[in-house]
């Protein structure tokens, strides 16, 4: 068997998964039809809390879930040459609050 430089065949990176796309479209269609009929009646009979939970549960199948992001800023990431008087005062106040909490 000859060695080739080609990667194994498969779905290219970043391309849409056709099966997932079709399932999402079918779910959206079912939800849309349901909203036009009995689901609206059912939602109307629910308490506001239950209605919101139902909407959020159904939305998970259509709207992609966002991932949580965080930013960690430490004193070592601050460039001293860009600190003005106001920023210096804020840093001093922040440091004194941190020391008071300890």
C-alpha positions as CSV (number, residue, x, y, z in Angstrom):
1,X,0.0,0.0,0.0
2,X,1.5,3.3,-1.1
3,X,1.9,6.1,1.5
4,X,0.0,9.3,0.6
5,X,0.1,12.8,2.0
6,X,-3.6,13.1,1.9
7,X,-5.6,13.1,5.1
8,X,-8.3,10.4,5.5
9,X,-11.6,11.4,3.9
10,X,-14.3,12.8,6.1
11,X,-16.2,16.0,6.8
12,X,-14.0,19.0,6.2
13,X,-13.3,21.2,9.3
14,X,-15.9,23.9,9.7
15,X,-18.4,22.3,7.4
16,X,-22.0,21.8,8.5
17,X,-23.0,18.3,9.7
18,X,-25.9,17.6,7.3
19,X,-27.6,15.1,9.6
20,X,-27.6,17.6,12.5
21,X,-28.8,20.4,10.2
22,X,-31.7,18.2,9.0
23,X,-32.7,17.2,12.6
24,X,-32.6,20.9,13.7
25,X,-34.7,21.9,10.7
26,X,-37.2,19.1,11.5
27,X,-37.4,20.1,15.1
28,X,-37.9,23.7,14.2
29,X,-40.7,22.7,11.8
30,X,-42.4,20.5,14.5
31,X,-42.2,23.3,17.0
32,X,-43.5,25.8,14.6
33,X,-46.5,23.6,13.7
34,X,-47.0,22.9,17.4
35,X,-46.9,26.6,18.3
36,X,-49.7,27.2,15.8
37,X,-52.0,24.6,17.5
38,X,-52.0,22.8,20.8
39,X,-48.8,24.0,22.3
40,X,-50.0,27.6,22.4
41,X,-53.1,26.4,24.3
42,X,-50.9,24.3,26.6
43,X,-48.5,27.2,27.3
44,X,-51.5,29.4,28.0
45,X,-52.7,27.1,30.8
46,X,-49.2,27.0,32.4
47,X,-48.1,29.2,35.2
48,X,-45.6,31.9,34.1
49,X,-42.7,30.0,35.7
50,X,-43.6,26.8,33.9
51,X,-44.1,28.6,30.6
52,X,-40.6,30.2,30.7
53,X,-39.1,26.8,31.6
54,X,-40.9,25.2,28.6
55,X,-39.7,27.9,26.2
56,X,-36.1,27.5,27.5
57,X,-36.3,23.7,27.2
58,X,-37.6,23.9,23.6
59,X,-35.0,26.6,22.7
60,X,-32.1,24.3,23.5
61,X,-33.0,22.3,20.4
62,X,-32.9,25.3,18.0
63,X,-30.6,28.0,19.5
64,X,-26.9,27.0,20.1
65,X,-25.8,27.2,23.7
66,X,-23.2,30.0,24.4
67,X,-20.1,29.0,26.2
68,X,-19.1,31.0,29.3
69,X,-16.0,33.1,28.9
70,X,-13.9,34.7,31.5
71,X,-11.0,37.2,31.5
72,X,-8.3,37.1,34.2
73,X,-6.5,40.4,34.6
74,X,-3.7,40.5,37.1
75,X,-1.3,43.2,38.2
76,X,1.4,41.6,36.2
77,X,-0.5,42.3,32.9
78,X,-0.6,46.0,33.5
79,X,2.0,48.0,31.6
80,X,3.2,50.8,34.0
81,X,4.0,53.3,31.3
82,X,0.2,53.5,30.4
83,X,-1.0,54.2,34.0
84,X,-2.2,57.7,34.5
85,X,-3.0,59.4,37.8
86,X,-6.7,58.3,37.9
87,X,-5.8,54.7,37.1
88,X,-3.1,54.7,39.8
89,X,-5.6,56.0,42.4
90,X,-8.1,53.2,41.4
91,X,-5.3,50.6,41.8
92,X,-4.4,51.9,45.2
93,X,-8.1,51.8,46.3
94,X,-8.5,48.3,44.9
95,X,-5.4,47.1,46.7
96,X,-6.5,48.6,50.0
97,X,-9.9,47.0,49.7
98,X,-8.2,43.6,49.0
99,X,-6.0,44.1,52.1
100,X,-9.1,45.0,54.2
101,X,-10.9,41.8,53.2
102,X,-8.0,39.7,54.3
